Amino acid sequence: MNPADYRAGARFVMNAAADYWSDNSARWDNYRTNGDAGIGRLKLLMPYWRSYNMTTVDSATFDSCV
C-alpha cells in the first residue's frame, strides 16, 4: 500500500477468515460439509500496521511461537 493514499483520504479494510471443508469436491450442504475455522472481522487498516493474522491455534500455543 502506498502511504500517499492515506494522505489522499483513502481508507482500507482487511478481513481474514477460513472454513474447514470435508474434502476439495464437497458441495454446500447447509453446514454438513463444512464448518468455521475462523470467523473474520473487518479491520480498518492504519499506516502503522505491519501485520494482520488469523490462526486456529489456542493463545498459549500462539504465544510460544511468536
Backbone as CSV, one residue per row, in Angstrom:
resi,resn,N_x,N_y,N_z,CA_x,CA_y,CA_z,C_x,C_y,C_z
1,MET,0.840,-1.179,0.000,0.000,0.000,0.000,0.880,1.236,0.000
2,ASN,0.434,2.210,-0.671,1.186,3.452,-0.795,0.752,4.425,0.307
3,PRO,1.679,4.859,1.179,1.323,5.817,2.227,0.683,7.088,1.675
4,ALA,0.976,7.446,0.435,0.369,8.644,-0.154,-1.144,8.484,-0.273
5,ASP,-1.634,7.246,-0.390,-3.070,7.018,-0.474,-3.778,7.488,0.792
6,TYR,-3.132,7.327,1.948,-3.724,7.783,3.199,-3.824,9.306,3.213
7,ARG,-2.797,9.949,2.713,-2.823,11.413,2.678,-3.916,11.907,1.744
8,ALA,-4.256,11.097,0.736,-5.303,11.479,-0.211,-6.691,11.162,0.346
9,GLY,-6.760,10.571,1.551,-8.040,10.292,2.187,-8.560,8.887,1.954
10,ALA,-7.782,8.022,1.313,-8.223,6.645,1.081,-8.297,5.894,2.408
11,ARG,-9.266,4.972,2.520,-9.402,4.120,3.703,-9.441,2.677,3.225
12,PHE,-8.714,1.796,3.902,-8.606,0.406,3.516,-9.118,-0.484,4.636
13,VAL,-9.827,-1.551,4.275,-10.359,-2.512,5.234,-9.822,-3.887,4.860
14,MET,-9.513,-4.706,5.890,-8.996,-6.051,5.664,-9.809,-7.052,6.463
15,ASN,-9.868,-8.287,5.942,-10.577,-9.365,6.608,-9.750,-10.647,6.463
16,ALA,-9.717,-11.470,7.502,-9.076,-12.785,7.438,-10.055,-13.798,8.025
17,ALA,-10.363,-14.854,7.267,-11.308,-15.872,7.717,-11.035,-17.170,6.958
18,ALA,-11.605,-18.271,7.455,-11.425,-19.561,6.780,-12.528,-20.518,7.211
19,ASP,-12.766,-21.526,6.362,-13.706,-22.611,6.656,-12.988,-23.936,6.486
20,TYR,-13.400,-24.928,7.276,-12.963,-26.300,7.065,-13.986,-26.977,6.162
21,TRP,-13.534,-27.691,5.140,-14.421,-28.440,4.255,-14.077,-29.920,4.365
22,SER,-15.083,-30.783,4.228,-14.856,-32.222,4.363,-13.897,-32.753,3.296
23,ASP,-13.931,-32.195,2.086,-12.962,-32.519,1.043,-13.027,-31.459,-0.048
24,ASN,-12.081,-31.526,-0.993,-11.970,-30.490,-2.031,-13.152,-30.429,-2.980
25,SER,-13.913,-31.509,-3.109,-15.029,-31.512,-4.055,-16.396,-31.426,-3.371
26,ALA,-16.424,-31.234,-2.061,-17.692,-31.172,-1.329,-18.521,-29.980,-1.783
27,ARG,-19.819,-30.201,-1.914,-20.748,-29.120,-2.253,-21.382,-28.609,-0.965
28,TRP,-21.840,-27.374,-1.012,-22.507,-26.769,0.140,-23.718,-27.616,0.532
29,ASP,-23.807,-27.974,1.820,-24.916,-28.775,2.316,-25.352,-28.256,3.684
30,ASN,-25.598,-26.963,3.749,-26.128,-26.329,4.967,-25.312,-26.683,6.209
31,TYR,-24.010,-26.483,6.140,-23.056,-26.688,7.239,-22.785,-28.141,7.584
32,ARG,-23.239,-29.118,6.766,-22.883,-30.516,6.998,-21.564,-30.863,6.325
33,THR,-21.174,-30.115,5.317,-19.929,-30.394,4.592,-18.800,-29.443,4.985
34,ASN,-19.096,-28.446,5.785,-18.051,-27.508,6.190,-18.374,-26.901,7.553
35,GLY,-17.381,-26.275,8.144,-17.549,-25.577,9.411,-16.550,-24.445,9.496
36,ASP,-16.763,-23.561,10.434,-15.877,-22.406,10.586,-14.530,-22.805,11.171
37,ALA,-13.479,-22.298,10.575,-12.142,-22.398,11.159,-11.834,-21.095,11.883
38,GLY,-12.305,-20.012,11.328,-12.144,-18.697,11.924,-13.124,-17.736,11.288
39,ILE,-13.882,-17.043,12.095,-14.848,-16.086,11.590,-14.150,-14.745,11.470
40,GLY,-14.186,-14.192,10.278,-13.462,-12.959,10.007,-14.078,-11.734,10.655
41,ARG,-13.234,-10.797,10.929,-13.649,-9.486,11.419,-13.010,-8.447,10.523
42,LEU,-13.786,-7.484,10.128,-13.247,-6.411,9.300,-12.479,-5.442,10.187
43,LYS,-11.296,-5.079,9.747,-10.464,-4.131,10.490,-10.071,-2.992,9.565
44,LEU,-10.187,-1.787,10.072,-9.730,-0.620,9.341,-8.211,-0.568,9.446
45,LEU,-7.533,-0.593,8.307,-6.072,-0.569,8.310,-5.554,0.845,8.504
46,MET,-4.499,0.944,9.264,-3.874,2.234,9.534,-2.427,2.181,9.036
47,PRO,-1.816,3.308,8.751,-0.452,3.315,8.187,0.589,2.623,9.074
48,TYR,0.370,2.578,10.388,1.358,1.997,11.289,1.237,0.475,11.411
49,TRP,0.224,-0.158,10.826,0.058,-1.604,10.901,1.113,-2.295,10.056
50,ARG,1.615,-3.419,10.538,2.582,-4.202,9.788,2.077,-5.607,9.492
51,SER,1.106,-6.116,10.277,0.563,-7.448,10.011,-0.846,-7.573,10.583
52,TYR,-1.573,-8.523,10.030,-2.920,-8.852,10.492,-3.085,-10.337,10.226
53,ASN,-3.446,-11.116,11.237,-3.413,-12.569,11.125,-4.696,-13.217,11.616
54,MET,-4.895,-14.463,11.175,-5.945,-15.323,11.686,-5.306,-16.684,11.907
55,THR,-5.556,-17.303,13.046,-4.981,-18.615,13.335,-6.026,-19.498,13.996
56,THR,-5.812,-20.801,13.956,-6.724,-21.747,14.608,-6.121,-22.347,15.878
57,VAL,-4.916,-21.929,16.247,-4.304,-22.455,17.472,-4.750,-21.620,18.679
58,ASP,-4.670,-22.237,19.869,-5.045,-21.509,21.083,-3.984,-20.467,21.402
59,SER,-4.321,-19.529,22.266,-3.432,-18.397,22.537,-2.105,-18.833,23.170
60,ALA,-2.102,-19.876,24.020,-0.853,-20.325,24.648,0.125,-20.857,23.587
61,THR,-0.390,-21.634,22.627,0.466,-22.147,21.541,0.965,-21.011,20.680
62,PHE,0.089,-20.083,20.359,0.481,-18.938,19.532,1.566,-18.130,20.230
63,ASP,1.379,-17.843,21.519,2.360,-17.037,22.267,3.719,-17.717,22.336
64,SER,3.749,-19.056,22.375,5.031,-19.764,22.437,5.787,-19.736,21.109
65,CYS,5.083,-19.447,20.029,5.711,-19.427,18.699,6.140,-18.030,18.269
66,VAL,5.601,-17.042,18.879,5.867,-15.657,18.428,7.066,-15.098,19.135
